Amino acid sequence: MEERLRLFSFSLRNILFCVLFLDIFVQSVLTEQPRSCHIDDYKYEYTECDSKGGRWRVAVPKAPGLCTPSGTPMVPVRGKDCNFACNPGEYLDVQGDQECHACSAGTYSLGGGIRFNEWSELPEGFAVKTEKMKLSSWGIHSKFAHSGNCSRSEWSPRGSYIMSMPGQCPSNLIFSAKLVKAGKVSFEYQYTDPESMFHFMVQNDQCQASSGENDKWPDITEKGKWKTIVINLKSGMNVLQWRTIGALSAMMQRVASPVLIRKIEITDLFGDCLDCPVSTSPEYKIDYQHWINLPPNMTSHCVAVGMDSCTTAAGWLPAGDHMRTSFGLSDRNMFLVLLLKIAGMKGEPGTVDGKPIALGTIEFDMELNCDTPCQFIFLSDVDGSNNVIRSWEESVARTTISHDIYTNNSIVFTWAFQPDDFGLDPDHDPSNNTHKMKNFAKIFRVHVTNTISGGASSCVMCPKGKSSDGCIPCPDGEYIDPLTQACKPCPAGTVLPSSNQWGKKECKPCGPGLHPVGGRSCKSDCRFTDEAGHTYDFSSLNGVRFVTGSRLFTGSGTQYFHGFNISLCNHGNEPLPTCVNNVTGDSLTQGSEEAEIITKADLLNHVGSLSSAICRSTLVPQGDPSLPVVSTQPVSLGTHLTKIVTNVSLKALYEDEGFDTTGMERDIHFYFDATSSTSACPNGRTSIISLRCDPTEKEEGTIELPPHCSDGTCDGCVFHFLWYTIHACPHCRKEDYSVVKGECVGGEQVIHYLPPRDCLQLPESELTPISQKCRTLPFAVMLAIPVSLGVGLILILLLIYCWSRNKKLEYRYSKLVETAGGQDGEMEMPAAETCGMEDGEEDVHFSGYGKESSDSSFMGRFFTKFRGGRKNGDDEDNPFVAVKMSESMSLT
């Protein structure tokens, strides 16, 4: 019985164990079976491009094996063409409507590409592979034994760049990019060691090397210098490899210099929006390169003139890589207008070195074809009305046009194409309009920098931190130091408006005669000091002055003239001069007097005004004197003051214009520049206001235009005004006055000051005649009297001395004659060997002759004292001794 129970319990345990095992097995099978997939488990991807340049969008699971497809499979849909790409700052929403959308705040995108310039860690998609090299085959492995550690040679991120130290272990930096169409790869590198090797190559997905164009050995760079290499890539899979090896350095037993890469950029990928690194902000701009649809801030319309109207075909149409004009055969007397609205620019307006600072730049690529007369115009409303920046009337091959923007206000740029000649061509045949259909204008790319809206394709450093609007700029008068990446003040006397400019070189000095204002701009306070120290005050000339040119006439006799509004220094709160335009296309009738003056481009100008330091407008008197003068074509001739100078020679300009050159060196010249360029003046217009001193001109004075060029200019680019005014005369200094001394009366004399003719006199209180002590005879005369008396006395003494000496010599010869006298007192004297004294012999008195007369004379006693007090009887040293001569004695 017990045996049976034991067998039964054993059998029961086995059965329970089997049931338990079977249950566990069933549960495990049921648990491991994938669940059914939901729509959230899928993502969309594009297929390879087909032979027609298209592709399909298909759904694939996000993670393989996560779920089991069930129900009706998701049908593939036709995707965007392979040539489609988004603009920088946008991304293609593959998971949604397959359209381009702007990146969110704080992110950036290349649109059709990707950029790697942040290397705090190895970016996703990159791989590093380092290999060990066997040196035994070289037969010198013992000399170059390697420890087996290759970590020192492999590529490693270092913050702002990725670095490899070439060694015996080759190191490869690898990135795989799948391009939907042909694109490019560019990278910036630094490679300074010729003993190491640096190699770049491109392979396909079969690990096959591409053509030789994609196999590069980068050039050696200077230390601290960076170079860029750009290489074309084919559509499909591209495996990019950067390889370093320092075998030559190892053989020479020297340490190799590192190879650095700081930026890698690949185009024509479906790049996503990426977050900007820490302490950086997106750099917004407008960059339209792909024209699938018209961007939201651009509009196109047709403007008809007069009674004509536009057809629905007239306008600008997107055409893939460009925008082009379109119109119908019946469209005439119209403009095809394309508008670009910009919300504003970052930064504040200012001037540096007397010139306004460009806050941004608009750049576009264009092409124009004019088989028959047509016109293409580029305009902006920066001054309140549409001003023509550039215009073309002939065919132009594809070219790039650039224009600086100086305002941070909202601005509208306009491209206007006029396909015919408005019927103004005398040879025009209205019945034949087919030729004009070949006329067209194309715009390929529009690029605007530093905008407050748009997209971002890069990020910039923010040394002062970030705000909701982006980077907080450095204050006025400060720049960003490239080394410390901090804001530092500009040197004294220089300015730099609030911005994020890098380097001290961005700080600019003010022009002559101007001074910095708050580190932001250079201005004049209506005062000027020349090199000689003379001061001028032009405060009385600070208002707006109006000058008219000579009356001009058209070929039919219609009268018009130009009016100039001028502001000299615009100091304080004085408003700028304004030139108005009160003509519209609706008020203009064919054949009217105004139509002869106004060009086709002026029809696009809206009613408005233009404010500038110097502006000009065309004034057309109407036939009815009671009607106001028509004002049109406002033009800026000077937007800003660049310098104030004097003592410069403008003789050639004065002579060509017919101005008087007398005293022109003392004229003071105010130079104004208008940076807007034209086809005739590619460097813009310049205006010169020359102030000439004229004490007879009271109050404001008189402004004259050049006599030979009565419309203000002789070449259309340089305008000159000569202003005669008393305020151009310098303030006299006391040292400039001529000093006149009065007569000396009673030991005093009065000092008078005579003013010069070419300066303004000082107050009479500073020039009151003063008295000073004086002498009846001048000091020089008083000194000359005793000097003259002394000189006269010396001359008299010398005369007496010479006379006395002559008498003594005469006396000696007479005594010789008496002593040697013969019969009848005559004697033939032999020829004397010497006469008187030899040269250098001293004069000695005879002691035996003429004693009484010699000793008794004053001169005799004086010279006796002078010679040491010799006695008259002392004849020891006297060679002339009187002797009694006889006939037998010879004189020789």
C-alpha positions in Angstrom: 0.0 0.0 0.0 2.8 2.4 0.9 4.6 1.5 -2.2 1.6 2.4 -4.3 1.2 5.7 -2.5 4.8 6.5 -3.1 4.5 5.7 -6.8 1.3 7.8 -7.0 2.9 10.8 -5.4 5.9 10.5 -7.6 3.7 10.3 -10.7 1.7 13.3 -9.5 4.8 15.4 -9.0 6.0 14.5 -12.5 2.6 15.5 -13.9 2.5 18.8 -12.0 6.1 19.6 -13.1 5.2 18.9 -16.8 2.1 21.0 -16.5 4.1 23.8 -14.9 6.8 23.6 -17.5 4.2 23.6 -20.3 2.6 26.7 -18.8 5.9 28.5 -18.5 6.7 27.6 -22.1 3.3 28.8 -23.4 3.6 32.0 -21.4 7.1 32.6 -22.7 5.9 32.0 -26.3 3.0 34.3 -25.8 5.2 37.0 -24.2 7.8 37.0 -27.0 5.3 37.4 -29.8 5.5 41.0 -31.2 2.5 43.2 -30.9 0.7 44.8 -33.7 2.2 48.0 -35.0 0.5 51.4 -34.6 1.0 54.5 -36.7 3.3 56.0 -34.1 5.7 53.1 -34.5 6.6 54.1 -38.0 8.7 56.9 -39.5 9.0 58.1 -43.1 12.0 57.9 -45.3 12.7 58.7 -48.9 13.8 56.0 -51.3 16.7 56.4 -53.7 16.1 58.8 -56.7 14.8 57.0 -59.7 15.6 57.6 -63.4 13.0 60.4 -63.6 14.6 62.4 -60.7 11.8 61.5 -58.3 11.5 59.3 -55.2 8.9 57.8 -52.9 8.1 58.4 -49.2 7.7 55.1 -47.5 7.0 54.1 -43.9 9.4 52.0 -42.0 9.4 50.9 -38.3 11.3 53.0 -36.0 12.8 49.9 -34.3 13.0 46.5 -36.1 11.1 43.7 -34.3 9.2 46.1 -32.0 5.8 45.3 -33.5 4.2 43.3 -36.2 2.5 45.1 -39.2 -1.1 44.5 -39.3 -4.1 45.7 -41.3 -3.8 47.5 -44.6 -0.2 48.4 -45.3 0.7 52.1 -45.5 0.8 53.0 -49.2 3.9 54.8 -50.4 3.4 58.3 -51.7 5.4 60.3 -54.2 7.9 62.5 -52.4 9.6 65.7 -53.3 11.8 65.7 -56.4 15.5 65.0 -55.9 16.3 68.6 -56.9 14.1 70.0 -54.1 15.9 71.6 -51.1 15.0 74.1 -48.3 16.6 77.4 -47.8 19.1 78.0 -45.0 17.3 78.3 -41.7 14.6 75.9 -42.8 14.0 72.1 -42.6 12.0 69.7 -44.7 9.2 68.1 -42.7 9.4 64.6 -44.1 7.1 63.2 -41.4 4.4 65.7 -42.1 3.4 67.8 -45.2 6.8 67.4 -46.9 7.2 71.2 -47.0 9.9 73.5 -45.7 9.4 75.1 -42.3 11.4 77.7 -40.4 13.5 76.4 -37.5 12.4 77.2 -34.0 14.1 79.9 -32.0 17.6 79.1 -30.7 18.3 76.6 -33.5 19.9 76.7 -37.0 20.0 74.7 -40.2 21.8 74.8 -43.5 18.5 73.9 -45.2 20.1 71.3 -47.5 23.1 70.5 -45.5 24.8 70.0 -42.1 27.7 71.7 -40.4 30.0 70.4 -37.6 31.9 73.0 -35.7 31.3 72.0 -32.1 33.7 69.4 -30.9 33.1 69.1 -27.2 32.3 65.4 -28.0 32.4 63.3 -31.1 29.2 64.2 -33.1 26.7 61.6 -33.9 27.5 59.8 -37.2 31.3 60.0 -36.8 33.6 57.1 -36.0 37.2 56.9 -35.1 39.3 53.9 -36.2 43.0 53.6 -35.2 45.2 50.8 -36.5 48.5 49.3 -35.3 51.3 49.3 -37.9 53.7 46.3 -38.1 57.2 47.6 -38.5 59.0 44.2 -38.6 58.8 44.1 -42.4 61.0 47.3 -42.4 63.8 45.5 -40.6 64.1 48.3 -38.1 61.5 47.3 -35.6 63.9 47.1 -32.7 64.9 50.7 -33.2 61.3 51.9 -33.4 59.7 49.6 -30.9 56.1 50.5 -30.1 54.5 49.9 -26.8 51.2 49.0 -28.5 49.2 52.0 -27.1 47.6 54.0 -30.0 45.4 56.2 -28.0 47.8 59.2 -28.4 47.4 59.1 -32.2 43.6 58.7 -32.5 41.3 61.6 -33.3 39.9 63.3 -30.2 37.5 66.2 -29.7 39.0 69.3 -28.1 36.1 71.8 -27.9 36.6 74.1 -30.8 38.3 71.5 -33.0 39.1 67.8 -33.3 42.8 66.8 -33.2 45.0 63.9 -34.2 48.7 63.6 -33.1 50.3 61.7 -36.0 52.3 58.7 -34.8 53.0 55.1 -35.8 49.4 54.2 -35.5 47.3 55.4 -38.5 44.1 57.1 -37.3 40.9 57.5 -39.4 38.0 59.9 -38.8 35.0 58.5 -40.7 31.6 59.9 -41.6 29.0 58.5 -43.9 26.6 60.8 -45.8 23.8 59.8 -48.0 23.1 62.5 -50.6 19.9 62.8 -52.5 21.7 64.7 -55.2 25.2 65.8 -56.0 26.6 68.0 -53.3 29.8 69.2 -51.7 31.9 68.7 -48.6 34.2 71.4 -47.2 36.5 71.4 -44.2 38.9 73.8 -42.5 42.1 72.3 -41.3 45.6 73.1 -39.9 48.5 70.9 -40.9 51.9 72.2 -40.2 54.3 69.2 -40.1 55.7 68.1 -43.4 57.2 65.0 -41.8 53.7 63.6 -41.0 51.0 62.6 -43.5 47.5 63.8 -43.8 45.1 62.3 -46.3 41.4 62.8 -47.2 39.5 60.4 -49.5 35.9 59.6 -50.4 34.5 56.1 -50.9 31.1 54.7 -51.9 29.0 52.2 -50.0 31.1 49.4 -51.6 34.3 50.8 -50.1 35.4 51.8 -53.5 37.5 54.9 -53.9 36.0 57.7 -56.0 37.8 59.5 -58.8 41.1 61.2 -58.2 39.4 64.5 -57.7 38.1 63.2 -54.3 41.5 61.9 -53.2 43.3 64.8 -51.6 46.6 65.3 -49.8 46.1 68.7 -48.2 48.7 71.3 -48.4 50.9 72.3 -45.5 49.7 75.4 -43.6 51.5 78.0 -41.5 51.2 77.7 -37.8 48.0 79.3 -36.6 46.6 79.6 -40.1 43.6 77.7 -41.4 42.9 76.5 -45.0 39.7 75.3 -46.5 39.2 72.4 -49.0 36.0 72.0 -51.0 35.3 68.6 -52.8 32.4 67.6 -54.9 30.3 64.6 -53.9 28.1 62.3 -56.0 24.5 61.4 -55.1 24.1 58.3 -53.0 26.2 57.0 -50.2 29.6 58.8 -49.6 32.0 57.6 -46.9 34.4 60.4 -45.9 37.7 59.6 -44.3 40.4 61.8 -42.8 43.6 59.8 -42.2 46.8 60.8 -40.3 50.1 58.9 -39.9 53.4 60.1 -38.5 55.7 57.2 -39.6 58.4 59.6 -40.9 58.4 61.5 -37.6 58.8 58.3 -35.7 61.7 57.2 -37.9 63.4 60.6 -37.2 62.6 60.2 -33.5 60.9 63.6 -33.3 57.5 64.6 -32.0 55.0 65.4 -34.8 52.7 68.5 -34.8 49.0 67.8 -34.4 46.5 67.9 -37.3 43.5 70.0 -36.5 40.0 70.2 -38.1 37.6 72.8 -36.8 34.7 72.8 -39.3 33.1 70.2 -41.6 30.2 71.2 -43.8 28.2 68.9 -46.1 25.5 70.2 -48.5 22.5 68.6 -50.1 21.5 66.5 -47.1 18.2 66.7 -45.4 19.6 68.5 -42.4 17.5 69.0 -39.3 17.4 72.0 -37.1 20.3 71.9 -34.5 20.6 73.7 -31.2 23.2 76.5 -31.0 26.1 75.8 -28.6 26.2 77.4 -25.1 26.9 81.1 -25.1 26.0 81.4 -28.8 22.9 82.6 -30.6 21.5 82.0 -34.1 22.7 84.5 -36.7 19.5 85.3 -38.6 19.5 86.3 -42.3 17.5 85.9 -45.4 18.9 83.5 -48.0 16.6 82.4 -50.8 18.1 80.0 -53.3 15.3 77.6 -54.1 12.2 79.0 -55.7 9.5 76.4 -55.4 7.0 78.9 -53.9 7.1 82.6 -53.4 8.5 83.2 -49.9 6.0 84.7 -47.4 7.7 88.1 -47.2 7.8 88.5 -51.0 4.9 89.6 -53.2 4.5 90.0 -57.0 2.2 92.2 -58.9 1.8 94.3 -62.0 1.6 98.1 -62.1 -0.1 99.5 -65.2 0.3 103.2 -66.2 -2.5 105.3 -67.4 -5.6 103.6 -68.8 -3.9 100.2 -69.5 -4.4 97.1 -67.3 -2.5 94.0 -66.7 -3.5 90.4 -67.6 -3.4 87.6 -65.1 -0.3 86.2 -66.7 1.7 89.3 -65.8 4.0 89.0 -62.8 7.0 87.1 -61.4 6.9 83.3 -61.3 9.0 80.8 -59.3 11.0 78.5 -61.6 13.0 76.2 -59.3 16.4 77.8 -59.1 15.3 81.3 -60.1 12.4 83.8 -60.3 11.5 85.1 -63.8 9.1 87.6 -65.3 6.0 86.6 -67.2 3.5 88.7 -69.2 1.1 88.4 -72.0 1.2 89.7 -75.5 -1.4 92.4 -74.8 0.4 93.7 -71.7 2.0 97.1 -72.3 2.9 100.2 -70.4 3.3 98.3 -67.2 5.9 97.3 -64.6 6.3 93.8 -63.3 7.1 94.4 -59.6 8.7 92.0 -57.1 8.7 93.2 -53.5 10.9 92.0 -50.6 9.8 93.2 -47.2 12.4 93.1 -44.4 11.2 93.7 -40.8 14.4 95.4 -39.8 18.1 95.0 -39.1 19.9 94.2 -35.8 22.0 97.0 -34.3 21.7 100.8 -34.2 22.6 103.2 -36.9 25.9 105.2 -36.5 28.8 106.7 -38.2 32.5 105.7 -38.2 35.2 107.7 -39.8 32.5 110.1 -41.0 30.7 107.4 -42.8 27.5 105.5 -41.8 27.9 101.9 -40.6 26.4 99.3 -42.8 24.1 97.2 -40.5 23.5 94.6 -43.3 23.9 93.9 -47.0 21.5 92.8 -49.6 23.0 90.7 -52.4 21.2 89.2 -55.4 22.1 87.4 -58.6 20.3 88.6 -61.8 20.2 88.2 -65.5 18.5 90.5 -68.0 17.7 89.9 -71.7 16.5 92.9 -73.8 16.1 92.0 -77.5 14.0 95.2 -77.8 14.1 98.3 -75.5 13.3 97.3 -71.9 14.4 98.4 -68.5 15.1 96.7 -65.1 15.2 98.8 -61.9 16.3 98.1 -58.4 14.8 100.4 -55.7 14.4 100.8 -52.0 12.1 102.9 -49.7 14.8 103.6 -47.1 14.3 107.4 -47.3 10.5 107.3 -47.4 10.0 107.0 -51.1 11.2 104.5 -53.7 14.7 105.6 -54.7 16.4 104.0 -57.7 19.6 102.2 -56.6 20.5 100.7 -59.9 18.9 100.5 -63.4 19.7 98.6 -66.6 18.5 99.1 -70.1 20.6 96.6 -72.0 21.0 92.8 -71.7 23.2 91.7 -68.8 24.7 88.3 -68.3 24.3 86.7 -64.8 26.0 88.9 -62.3 25.9 89.7 -58.6 24.7 93.0 -57.3 25.3 94.2 -53.7 24.0 97.1 -51.7 24.6 98.1 -48.1 21.8 98.8 -45.6 22.3 101.6 -43.1 18.9 101.7 -41.3 17.4 99.4 -38.7 13.8 100.4 -39.7 11.6 98.1 -41.8 12.5 98.4 -45.5 11.1 97.3 -48.8 13.3 96.4 -51.8 11.7 96.5 -55.2 12.7 94.9 -58.5 10.7 96.3 -61.4 10.9 95.1 -65.0 9.4 97.1 -67.8 9.4 94.9 -71.0 8.7 97.7 -73.5 9.5 101.3 -74.1 6.1 102.8 -73.0 5.6 103.8 -76.6 8.2 106.6 -76.3 10.3 105.1 -79.1 9.5 107.0 -82.3 10.2 103.8 -84.3 7.9 101.7 -82.2 5.2 99.7 -84.0 2.3 99.0 -81.7 0.9 96.3 -84.0 4.1 94.2 -83.6 4.5 93.2 -80.0 5.9 89.7 -80.5 9.5 90.8 -80.2 9.1 92.0 -76.7 8.1 88.5 -75.5 11.8 87.6 -75.7 12.5 90.2 -73.0 12.9 88.8 -69.5 14.5 89.3 -66.1 15.7 86.6 -63.8 16.7 86.6 -60.1 18.6 83.5 -58.9 19.4 84.2 -55.3 18.5 86.9 -52.7 20.7 87.1 -49.6 20.2 89.7 -46.8 22.5 89.6 -43.7 21.9 90.6 -40.1 18.1 90.6 -40.2 15.9 90.4 -37.1 13.8 87.7 -38.9 14.4 84.9 -41.3 16.4 81.8 -40.8 19.8 80.9 -39.3 22.5 78.8 -40.9 25.1 79.4 -38.2 25.5 80.6 -34.6 27.6 83.5 -33.2 29.4 84.0 -29.9 27.5 86.2 -27.3 30.1 87.8 -25.0 27.5 89.7 -23.0 25.0 86.9 -22.9 21.7 86.2 -24.7 18.2 87.7 -24.7 15.0 86.9 -26.4 16.2 88.8 -29.4 19.5 87.1 -29.7 23.0 88.2 -28.5 23.3 91.2 -26.2 25.8 93.4 -28.2 28.8 95.1 -26.7 28.1 98.7 -25.6 28.9 101.7 -27.8 32.7 102.1 -28.1 33.6 98.5 -27.3 34.7 95.6 -29.4 35.1 91.8 -28.9 38.6 90.7 -28.0 39.4 87.6 -30.1 41.6 86.2 -27.3 39.3 86.6 -24.3 36.0 86.8 -26.3 35.0 89.7 -24.0 34.0 93.3 -24.7 36.8 95.8 -24.4 36.8 99.6 -24.9 38.1 101.1 -28.1 41.2 103.4 -28.0 40.6 107.1 -27.2 39.3 109.2 -30.1 37.7 106.2 -31.9 34.1 105.1 -32.2 32.2 101.8 -32.7 28.5 101.6 -32.4 26.9 98.9 -30.3 27.6 95.7 -32.1 29.4 92.4 -32.0 32.5 93.4 -34.0 35.7 91.4 -33.5 39.1 93.0 -33.1 40.4 96.5 -32.2 40.7 97.3 -36.0 36.9 97.8 -36.1 37.3 100.9 -34.0 37.6 103.9 -36.4 38.9 107.4 -35.8 36.7 110.4 -36.6 37.4 112.5 -39.6 39.2 115.9 -39.4 37.1 118.5 -37.6 34.8 115.9 -36.1 34.7 114.5 -32.6 33.3 111.3 -31.0 29.9 111.4 -29.4 29.4 108.7 -26.8 31.7 106.3 -28.6 29.0 105.8 -31.2 29.3 108.4 -34.0 31.4 111.3 -35.2 29.7 114.7 -35.4 30.4 118.4 -35.5 29.2 120.9 -32.9 29.3 123.8 -35.5 32.7 124.9 -34.2 36.1 124.5 -35.8 39.7 125.1 -34.9 42.3 125.2 -37.7 46.0 124.2 -37.5 47.0 127.8 -36.6 44.8 127.8 -33.6 42.1 130.1 -35.1 38.5 129.3 -33.9 35.3 129.5 -35.9 31.7 129.4 -34.8 29.1 128.4 -37.4 26.2 128.1 -35.0 24.4 130.9 -36.8 24.5 128.8 -40.0 23.0 125.6 -38.5 19.6 126.0 -40.1 18.3 124.7 -43.4 19.2 126.8 -46.5 17.5 126.7 -49.9 19.4 127.4 -53.1 18.1 127.2 -56.6 20.0 126.5 -59.8 19.7 128.2 -63.1 16.5 127.8 -65.1 16.7 124.9 -67.6 14.6 124.1 -70.6 13.6 120.9 -72.4 13.7 120.6 -76.2 10.1 121.7 -76.4 10.7 124.7 -74.2 9.4 123.3 -70.9 11.0 125.1 -68.0 12.4 123.5 -64.9 15.1 124.0 -62.3 16.8 122.2 -59.4 16.3 123.2 -55.8 18.9 122.4 -53.1 18.2 122.0 -49.4 21.3 122.3 -47.3 22.2 121.8 -43.7 25.8 122.7 -42.7 26.4 120.7 -39.5 22.9 119.6 -38.3 23.9 120.2 -34.7 21.4 119.7 -31.8 17.8 118.9 -32.6 17.6 120.6 -35.9 15.6 118.5 -38.5 17.3 117.4 -41.6 16.4 119.1 -44.9 13.5 117.5 -46.8 12.9 117.2 -50.5 9.4 116.1 -51.5 7.9 114.2 -54.4 4.3 115.1 -55.2 3.9 113.4 -58.5 2.1 110.0 -59.1 1.4 108.0 -62.2 -2.3 108.8 -62.0 -1.7 112.5 -62.1 0.7 112.3 -65.0 -0.8 112.7 -68.5 0.9 111.8 -71.8 2.4 114.9 -73.4 2.2 117.1 -70.3 5.1 119.3 -69.3 5.8 117.1 -66.3 6.0 114.0 -68.5 9.0 115.6 -70.4 11.0 115.9 -67.2 10.0 112.7 -65.3 11.6 109.5 -66.4 10.0 106.1 -66.4 11.6 105.1 -63.2 10.0 108.1 -61.4 6.6 106.5 -62.1 7.3 104.0 -59.3 8.0 106.6 -56.7 5.3 106.9 -54.1 4.3 110.3 -52.7 6.7 111.0 -49.8 9.7 112.8 -48.8 13.5 112.4 -48.6 15.5 113.7 -45.7 19.2 114.2 -46.0 22.0 116.7 -45.0 22.0 117.9 -48.7 19.2 116.9 -51.0 18.0 118.1 -54.5 14.6 118.0 -56.1 13.5 118.9 -59.6 10.9 121.7 -59.7 8.6 122.2 -62.6 6.5 125.4 -62.7 3.0 124.8 -64.0 1.3 126.8 -66.7 -1.1 128.3 -64.2 0.9 130.5 -61.8 -1.7 130.0 -59.1 -0.9 126.3 -59.0 1.9 125.0 -56.8 5.3 124.0 -58.4 5.6 120.4 -59.2 8.4 118.8 -57.1 9.8 115.4 -58.2 13.0 113.3 -58.4 14.3 113.9 -54.8 17.9 112.8 -54.6 20.3 112.7 -51.7 23.6 114.5 -52.4 25.0 114.1 -48.9 23.8 111.8 -46.2 26.6 112.4 -43.7 29.4 114.8 -42.9 32.8 113.2 -43.3 35.3 115.9 -42.6 36.0 119.7 -42.1 39.3 120.9 -43.5 41.0 124.1 -44.4 44.3 125.2 -46.0 43.9 122.6 -48.8 44.4 123.3 -52.4 41.3 122.9 -54.6 42.7 125.2 -57.3 41.9 122.8 -60.2 38.3 122.4 -59.0 37.9 126.2 -58.5 39.2 127.0 -61.9 37.1 124.4 -63.7 34.0 125.7 -61.9 34.8 129.4 -62.5 35.2 130.4 -58.8 37.7 133.1 -57.8 40.8 131.4 -56.4 42.0 134.5 -54.5 42.4 133.6 -50.8 41.0 130.1 -51.4 43.6 128.6 -49.0 41.7 130.2 -46.2 38.3 128.7 -47.2 36.8 126.1 -44.9 35.5 123.0 -46.6 32.7 120.7 -45.3 32.7 117.4 -47.1 29.5 115.3 -47.4 29.1 111.8 -48.9 26.0 110.0 -50.3 26.9 106.4 -50.3 24.1 105.4 -52.7 25.9 104.5 -56.0 24.6 105.0 -59.5 25.8 103.8 -62.9 27.3 107.3 -63.5 28.7 107.6 -60.0 29.7 104.1 -58.8 31.3 105.5 -55.6 28.4 107.7 -54.8 28.0 111.4 -54.8 30.1 114.0 -52.9 29.1 117.5 -51.9 31.5 120.2 -50.8 30.3 123.4 -49.0 33.2 125.9 -49.0 32.9 128.8 -46.6 34.8 132.0 -47.5 35.4 134.9 -45.1 33.6 138.1 -46.2 33.2 140.7 -43.4 30.7 142.6 -45.6 28.3 139.7 -45.6 26.1 140.0 -42.5 23.7 137.5 -41.1 23.7 134.2 -43.0 25.6 135.4 -46.1 25.3 134.3 -49.7 25.5 130.8 -51.3 26.7 130.7 -54.9 26.8 127.8 -57.4 29.7 127.4 -59.8 29.6 130.0 -62.5 30.7 127.6 -65.2 28.3 124.8 -63.9 25.3 126.7 -62.7 23.4 123.5 -61.7 25.9 122.8 -58.9 28.1 120.2 -60.6 30.3 119.8 -63.6 30.4 116.0 -63.7 27.2 114.9 -62.0 29.0 113.3 -59.0 30.7 116.2 -57.2 28.5 119.1 -56.1 30.1 122.4 -54.9 28.7 125.4 -53.1 30.6 128.5 -52.2 29.2 130.3 -49.1 30.3 133.9 -48.5 29.7 134.7 -44.8 31.2 136.7 -42.0 31.1 133.6 -39.8 33.8 132.0 -41.9 36.2 134.7 -40.6 38.2 133.4 -37.6 38.1 135.0 -34.2 41.1 137.3 -33.9 43.7 136.5 -31.3 45.6 139.2 -29.5 48.8 138.2 -31.2 47.2 138.7 -34.6 46.9 142.5 -33.9 49.5 145.0 -35.0 51.0 146.9 -32.1 51.5 150.7 -32.6 53.3 152.7 -29.9 52.5 156.4 -29.4 54.9 159.3 -28.8 56.8 159.4 -25.5 55.5 162.4 -23.6 56.6 163.0 -20.0 58.1 159.6 -19.7 55.0 157.7 -20.8 53.6 156.5 -24.1 50.2 154.9 -25.2 50.1 151.4 -26.8 47.4 151.0 -29.6 46.2 147.8 -31.4 45.3 147.7 -35.1 43.1 144.7 -36.1 43.8 142.5 -39.1 41.4 142.5 -42.0 40.7 138.7 -42.2 39.3 137.9 -38.7 36.6 139.0 -36.3 37.8 141.6 -33.8 38.0 140.9 -30.1 35.8 142.8 -27.7 37.0 146.4 -27.0 37.4 145.6 -23.3 40.4 143.3 -24.3 41.9 145.9 -26.6 41.8 149.1 -24.4 44.9 151.2 -25.1 47.5 151.0 -22.3 50.3 153.3 -21.1 53.8 152.3 -20.3 57.0 154.1 -19.1 59.3 155.4 -21.8 62.5 157.5 -22.2 63.0 160.6 -24.4 65.9 159.0 -26.0 65.8 155.4 -26.8 68.1 153.1 -24.9 70.0 152.3 -28.0 70.7 155.9 -28.7 71.8 156.5 -25.1 74.1 153.6 -25.3 75.5 154.7 -28.7 76.6 158.2 -27.4 79.3 157.0 -25.0 80.4 154.3 -27.4 80.8 156.9 -30.2 82.7 159.3 -27.9 85.1 156.5 -26.8 85.7 155.4 -30.4 86.3 159.0 -31.4 88.8 159.6 -28.6 90.7 156.5 -29.5 90.9 157.6 -33.1 92.3 161.0 -32.1 95.0 159.4 -29.9 96.0 157.1 -32.8 96.2 160.1 -35.1 98.5 162.0 -32.6 100.6 159.0 -32.2 101.1 158.5 -35.9 102.0 162.2 -36.3 104.5 162.2 -33.5 106.2 159.0 -34.8 106.5 160.6 -38.2 108.1 163.8 -36.8 110.7 161.8 -34.9 111.8 159.9 -38.0 112.1 163.1 -39.9 114.2 164.6 -37.2 116.7 161.6 -37.2 117.4 161.9 -40.9 117.9 165.6 -40.7 120.5 165.2 -37.9 122.3 162.6 -40.0 122.5 165.1 -42.9 123.9 167.9 -40.6 126.5 165.7 -39.1 127.9 164.4 -42.3 127.7 167.8 -44.1 130.6 168.6 -46.6 131.7 171.7 -48.4 129.1 174.3 -48.9 126.9 172.1 -46.8 126.6 169.6 -49.6 127.6 166.0 -49.5 127.0 163.1 -51.7 125.3 160.5 -49.7 126.1 156.9 -50.4 123.3 154.5 -51.0 121.9 153.4 -47.7 121.7 149.7 -47.1 118.8 150.3 -44.7 116.3 153.0 -44.2 114.9 153.8 -40.8 114.4 150.6 -38.8 114.4 147.0 -39.8 111.2 145.0 -39.6 110.6 143.9 -36.1 113.1 146.5 -34.7 111.9 148.6 -31.8 111.8 152.3 -31.9 114.5 153.8 -29.7 115.1 157.4 -28.9 118.5 159.0 -29.6 120.0 160.4 -26.5 122.4 162.9 -28.0 120.2 164.9 -30.4 117.0 166.8 -30.0 117.2 166.3 -26.4 115.3 169.3 -25.4 112.4 168.9 -27.8 112.1 165.2 -27.3 112.1 165.1 -23.5 110.0 168.1 -23.0 107.1 166.8 -25.1 104.1 165.0 -23.5 104.3 162.1 -25.9 108.0 161.7 -25.1 107.4 161.4 -21.5 104.4 159.1 -22.1 106.4 156.6 -24.2 109.3 156.8 -21.8 107.1 155.7 -19.0 105.6 153.0 -21.2 109.1 151.6 -22.1 110.1 151.0 -18.5 111.3 154.5 -17.5 114.5 154.6 -19.5 116.7 157.7 -19.0 117.4 160.0 -21.9 121.1 159.6 -21.3 120.9 155.8 -21.5 122.3 154.9 -24.9 123.5 151.4 -24.2 120.8 149.8 -26.3 120.5 152.5 -28.9 122.1 151.4 -32.2 121.9 155.0 -33.6 124.6 157.0 -31.9 125.5 160.4 -33.2 129.3 160.6 -34.1 131.4 163.3 -35.6 132.3 162.3 -39.1 135.3 163.5 -41.1 136.1 163.5 -44.7 138.2 160.4 -44.3 135.4 158.4 -42.7 133.2 156.5 -44.9 129.5 156.3 -44.4 129.6 152.7 -45.1 
